Amino acid sequence: MVLLAAAVCTKGGKAIISRQFVEMSRSRIEGLVGAFPKLMSTSSSEKQQHTFVETDSVRYVYQPLDRLYMVLITTKASNILEDLETLRLFSKVIPEYCRSVEEAEVASHAFDLLFAFDEIVALGYRESVNLAQIRTFTEMDSHEEKVFLAIRQSQEREAKQKMREKAKELQRAQADAGKRGKPTSTSFGSSSFGNMNTRDSPVADTVIPAEEKPKPAPQRATGKALVLGPKNKDADKFVDQLKSEGQNVISPSAPKTISAVPSNTEKVRLIMEEKLTVSCGRDGDLRNLEVLGMIMLHVTDEQFGRIKITLVKDDPRDIGLQTHPNVDKKLFMDSSIIALKNPSKPFPMNSDVGVLKWRFQTTDVKQIPLSITCWPSFSSSGCDVNLEFELMQQHLVLNDVAISIPLPSGGGAPVVTECGIGDYIHEAKKHNLVWSIPVIDADNSSGGMEFSMPNVSANTTGFFPVNVSFSSSTITCGIKVTDVKMYDTDVSVRHSFDSRLVATTYEVI
C-alpha cells in the first residue's frame, strides 16, 4: 500500500488538516481534496459506513464523520483491504484528541492529530501500531523526568532558602561593622562560598548585598557633571523582594542581632537513598515490592579521608546487604562498621562514593507503604469511581503525592463529586485524572475522592493501571548511621546526613 496523503475535510472539499507522506505541493493536495466531493455518489455515500471513489491517477478512501470526512488518498495499485483497515485506525484517532468532530475542534488540535498520523504511516506505508501505542508514542510520558523535575524543584527551593540566609548574614555583618565604625567589603571571594556544596545547590544564585550609603558627588561650577556613586537599584529590588516574602530585613541604620541558620557546610556528608518499586493488584494483593537502597559518602577535606562509619540495623526483616569491594567486609559483618580494607588509603575526595547497598523484596501486603483502592461501579447512566489511599507505614512522611487514574476514551470529562484532601486536575490530552496530595503522614494517613464518568462502557480495565509518584525524606528500611569517627584516633567527626525515598514505579494494575 502506498498512501499519498491523509486529510480531514468538510463536505464542500475544504481541507482542515492534511498530512502528505510523499513529496507533494500545496496546490496539488488542495486540488485533490477539493475535487473529492464532486466525485462522490450522493446516493451511496449516505448509506455506507465507508467507501471509495477513483480517478485516473488516485483513489479516495473515505469515511463520514458527522459533518466532516476522513479521507485517505492512495495510488490505484494499493490494496483496498489494507486501505480500509488503515482508514478505521485514522477514524479512531480523531475522537482521541477532539471532544467533538467539528471543524473548529479539529483545527485546534491540528498538531496533535498530525503527530498521531505520523505514527500510523511512514513514507507512505502503514506502521504496525494500535491506538494504545499511538497514544503512548505521542505522549512520550517519562516517570524518570517527573522524578528529576521534582528533585530539581526541591533543590531550587533549598538553594533559594540558603540565598535568603546568606543575605541575612551579610546584613548582620554590615550592621555590626557599621556599629564598630569599620568598612565592610562587598566582594565575594572563596571564603564566602567556598564551603557551599555545589551538589546541594544546582541553580547558581547570586546574593546581592544591601548597598552602603553613597558619598555625595562633588559638584562643578559650570556645565553638567557625571554623578558618581548611584544607588544600587538591584540591591533595593532584592531587599524589597525579601520583605515581600516575609523576611525581616534590617538596614544598617537600625542594627539588630539576627540568628542565621547555618547552611550545610560539613566536610563529611552521608546520603542515604532508596528507590521503591511496587506493583499491586486491583483486588488488594501485592504482586511485587522491591526496595533498592544505597549509602553514599561525600568527603571534601583530605584530613577526613580516613574515617569509619558505624551503622545499626533496626529492622527484623531479611534485608540483603552488600558492601563496596574496597570496604572491609569482615569488620562490617562483625561490628557494623564501614571502613576501607587498606586503612592507609583515604576515601576519594569530592565525589559520591557508594559504600553500602541493600535490597529488600517481598509479596507481603503488610509491607506496602501506601495502599491505593480504586473501585469503579457501573450503572445505566455511566460509572461512579471511588478512590482511596491509606498510609500503611506510619513512620513515613510522603511529600508531593500524585495519584494518576487513566480515564476510558469517549467518556468526556470526569465529574468530581468529593475530594476530601488535596487537589485534582483533568489532563484531557493524556486522558488522566491526577489527584495531588501535598503531604501524607501519620496525622494525615487516609483520604478519598469520588468522581463519575457518564457514557462509558462497563469495563473496569479503562481505569487501570493507577500510577503513584511521591518523594520522602524518610526511608523504609531501618538502617541508621550512629557515628562517624577517625580511623586511628576514634575522635568523632562532624558530619551531615541526608536521606531520600523515591518511588520509581508504583502502580495498581
Residue pairs with C-beta under 8 A, 6 or more apart in sequence:
1 74
1 78
1 79
1 82
1 83
1 86
1 124
1 125
1 126
2 22
2 74
2 75
2 77
2 78
2 124
2 125
3 21
3 72
3 73
3 74
3 78
3 83
3 86
3 121
3 124
3 125
3 126
4 20
4 21
4 22
4 24
4 58
4 73
4 74
4 75
4 124
5 18
5 19
5 20
5 21
5 22
5 24
5 29
5 32
5 72
5 73
6 18
6 19
6 21
6 70
6 71
6 72
6 73
6 90
6 117
6 120
6 121
7 15
7 16
7 17
7 18
7 19
7 29
7 33
7 71
7 73
8 15
8 16
8 17
8 18
8 65
8 68
8 69
8 70
8 71
8 94
8 106
8 113
9 15
9 16
9 18
9 33
9 36
9 68
9 69
9 71
10 16
10 67
10 68
10 69
10 103
11 37
11 67
11 68
11 69
12 37
13 33
13 34
13 35
13 36
13 37
13 38
14 33
14 34
15 29
15 30
15 33
15 34
16 68
16 103
16 106
16 107
16 110
17 106
17 107
17 110
17 113
17 114
18 29
18 33
19 114
19 117
19 118
19 121
20 29
21 121
21 122
21 123
21 124
22 123
22 124
32 58
32 73
33 71
33 73
35 55
36 53
36 60
36 62
36 69
36 71
39 53
39 55
39 60
40 53
40 62
41 53
44 51
45 51
45 64
49 63
49 64
50 61
50 62
50 63
50 64
50 84
50 87
50 88
51 61
51 62
52 59
52 60
52 61
52 62
52 80
52 83
53 59
53 60
53 62
54 60
54 76
57 76
58 73
58 74
58 75
58 76
59 73
59 74
59 75
59 76
59 78
59 80
59 83
60 71
60 72
60 73
61 71
61 72
61 74
61 80
61 83
61 84
61 87
62 69
62 70
62 71
62 72
62 87
63 69
63 70
63 87
63 88
63 91
65 91
65 94
65 101
66 101
66 102
67 101
67 102
67 103
68 101
68 102
68 103
68 106
70 87
70 90
70 91
70 94
72 83
72 86
72 87
72 90
74 83
82 126
85 126
86 120
86 121
86 126
89 120
89 130
89 131
90 117
90 120
92 131
93 113
93 116
93 117
93 120
93 131
93 134
94 101
94 106
94 113
95 101
95 409
95 410
96 116
96 131
96 134
96 135
96 409
96 431
97 109
97 112
97 113
97 116
97 429
98 105
98 106
98 109
98 113
99 105
99 412
99 428
106 113
112 138
112 429
115 138
116 134
116 138
119 127
119 129
119 133
119 134
119 137
119 138
120 126
120 127
120 129
120 134
121 127
129 137
135 431
139 429
139 430
141 430
143 467
143 469
143 504
143 505
144 504
146 402
146 469
147 469
147 471
147 502
147 504
150 400
150 469
150 471
151 471
151 502
152 202
154 471
155 200
155 201
155 202
155 203
156 202
156 203
158 200
158 201
159 200
159 201
159 202
159 203
159 205
160 205
162 196
162 200
162 201
162 205
162 263
163 205
163 207
164 242
164 245
164 247
165 260
165 261
165 262
165 263
166 207
166 263
167 207
167 209
167 238
167 242
167 247
167 249
168 247
168 249
168 258
168 260
169 260
170 207
170 209
170 210
171 209
171 210
171 249
171 250
171 251
171 252
171 258
172 250
172 255
172 257
172 258
172 260
173 184
174 184
174 209
174 210
174 212
174 252
175 250
175 251
175 252
175 255
175 256
176 255
177 183
177 184
178 184
178 252
178 255
179 255
184 212
186 209
186 212
188 207
195 265
196 263
196 265
197 264
197 265
197 269
197 298
197 300
199 298
199 352
200 264
208 232
208 234
208 235
208 238
209 235
210 235
210 239
210 249
210 251
210 252
211 231
211 232
211 235
211 236
212 252
213 252
214 229
214 230
214 231
215 229
217 225
217 227
217 228
217 229
218 225
219 225
239 249
242 249
243 249
248 258
250 256
250 258
264 496
266 494
266 495
266 496
267 299
267 300
267 301
267 304
267 494
267 495
268 297
268 298
268 299
268 300
268 301
268 304
268 307
268 484
268 493
268 494
268 495
268 496
269 297
269 298
269 299
269 300
269 495
269 496
269 497
269 498
270 295
270 296
270 297
270 298
270 309
270 481
270 484
270 495
270 496
270 497
270 498
271 295
271 296
271 297
271 298
271 352
271 497
271 498
271 499
271 500
272 293
272 294
272 295
272 296
272 475
272 479
272 481
272 497
272 498
272 499
272 500
273 293
273 294
273 296
273 499
273 500
273 501
273 502
274 291
274 292
274 293
274 294
274 475
274 476
274 477
274 499
274 500
274 501
274 502
275 291
275 292
275 293
275 502
275 504
276 289
276 290
276 291
276 369
276 476
276 501
276 502
276 503
276 504
276 506
277 288
277 289
277 290
277 291
277 292
277 503
277 504
277 505
277 506
278 286
278 288
278 289
278 290
278 368
278 369
278 468
278 503
278 505
278 506
278 507
279 286
279 287
279 288
279 289
279 505
279 507
279 509
280 286
280 287
280 368
280 371
280 372
280 507
280 508
280 509
281 287
281 508
281 509
282 374
282 460
282 464
282 508
282 509
284 365
284 371
284 373
285 365
286 362
286 363
286 364
286 365
286 367
286 368
287 363
287 509
288 361
288 363
289 360
289 361
289 362
289 363
289 364
289 367
289 368
290 359
290 360
290 361
291 358
291 359
291 360
291 361
291 476
291 477
292 357
292 358
292 359
293 357
293 358
293 359
293 360
293 475
293 477
293 479
294 354
294 356
294 357
294 358
295 309
295 311
295 338
295 354
295 355
295 356
295 479
295 481
296 352
296 353
296 354
296 355
297 309
297 347
297 352
297 353
297 355
298 350
298 351
298 352
298 353
299 305
299 307
299 346
299 347
299 348
299 349
299 350
300 349
300 350
301 349
302 346
302 349
304 486
304 493
305 346
305 347
305 349
306 340
306 343
306 344
306 345
306 346
306 347
306 486
306 487
306 488
307 339
307 347
307 484
307 485
307 486
307 487
307 493
308 337
308 338
308 339
308 484
308 485
308 486
308 487
309 337
309 338
309 339
309 355
309 481
309 483
309 484
310 335
310 336
310 337
310 338
310 481
310 482
310 483
310 484
310 485
311 336
311 337
311 338
311 356
311 479
311 480
311 481
311 482
312 336
312 479
312 480
312 482
313 319
313 321
313 336
313 478
313 479
314 478
314 479
314 480
315 477
315 478
315 479
317 360
317 362
317 367
317 477
318 360
319 358
319 359
319 360
319 477
319 479
320 358
320 359
320 360
321 356
321 357
321 358
322 356
322 357
322 358
322 359
323 329
323 332
323 338
323 355
323 356
323 357
324 353
324 354
324 355
324 356
326 340
326 341
326 342
327 338
327 339
327 340
327 341
327 355
327 356
328 337
328 339
328 340
328 341
331 337
331 339
332 338
332 356
338 355
338 356
339 487
340 346
340 347
343 487
343 488
347 353
358 477
358 479
360 476
360 477
366 392
367 392
368 392
369 391
369 392
369 393
369 396
369 398
369 476
370 389
370 390
370 391
370 392
370 398
370 401
370 440
370 468
370 470
370 506
371 389
371 390
371 391
371 392
372 387
372 388
372 389
372 403
372 466
372 468
372 508
373 386
373 387
373 388
373 389
373 390
374 385
374 386
374 387
374 405
374 463
374 464
374 466
374 508
375 385
375 386
375 387
375 388
376 383
376 384
376 385
376 460
376 463
377 383
377 384
377 385
377 386
378 456
378 458
381 454
382 411
382 452
382 453
382 454
382 455
382 456
383 411
383 452
383 453
383 456
383 458
384 450
384 451
384 452
385 405
385 414
385 450
385 451
385 452
385 453
385 463
386 448
386 449
386 450
387 403
387 405
387 435
387 448
387 449
387 450
387 451
387 466
388 446
388 447
388 448
388 449
389 401
389 403
389 437
389 440
389 446
389 447
389 448
390 445
390 446
391 398
391 440
391 441
391 442
391 445
391 446
393 476
394 442
394 445
395 442
395 474
396 440
396 441
396 472
396 474
396 476
396 501
397 439
397 440
397 441
397 472
397 473
397 474
398 439
398 440
398 441
398 470
398 471
398 472
399 438
399 439
399 470
399 471
399 472
399 473
400 436
400 438
400 469
400 470
400 471
401 422
401 436
401 437
401 438
401 439
401 440
401 468
401 469
401 470
402 434
402 435
402 436
402 437
402 468
402 469
402 470
403 434
403 435
403 436
403 437
403 466
403 467
403 468
404 432
404 433
404 434
404 435
404 466
404 467
404 468
404 469
405 432
405 433
405 434
405 435
405 463
405 466
406 431
406 432
406 462
406 463
406 464
406 465
406 466
407 414
407 431
407 432
407 433
407 453
407 462
407 463
408 431
408 453
408 456
408 457
408 459
408 462
408 463
409 431
409 462
410 455
410 456
411 453
411 454
411 455
411 456
411 462
412 453
412 454
412 455
413 426
413 428
414 426
414 433
414 451
414 452
414 453
415 451
415 452
415 453
415 454
416 424
416 433
416 449
416 450
416 451
417 450
417 451
417 452
418 448
418 449
418 450
419 435
419 449
419 450
420 447
420 448
420 449
421 437
421 444
421 447
422 435
422 436
422 437
422 438
422 447
423 435
423 436
424 433
424 434
424 435
424 436
424 449
425 433
425 434
425 436
426 432
426 433
426 434
427 433
427 434
433 451
435 449
437 447
440 447
440 470
456 462
464 508
464 509
465 507
465 508
465 509
466 507
466 508
467 506
467 507
468 503
468 506
468 507
468 508
469 503
469 506
470 503
470 506
471 500
471 501
471 502
471 503
472 500
472 501
473 498
473 499
473 500
473 501
474 499
474 501
475 499
475 500
475 501
476 501
481 497
483 492
484 492
484 493
484 495
485 491
485 492
485 493
486 493
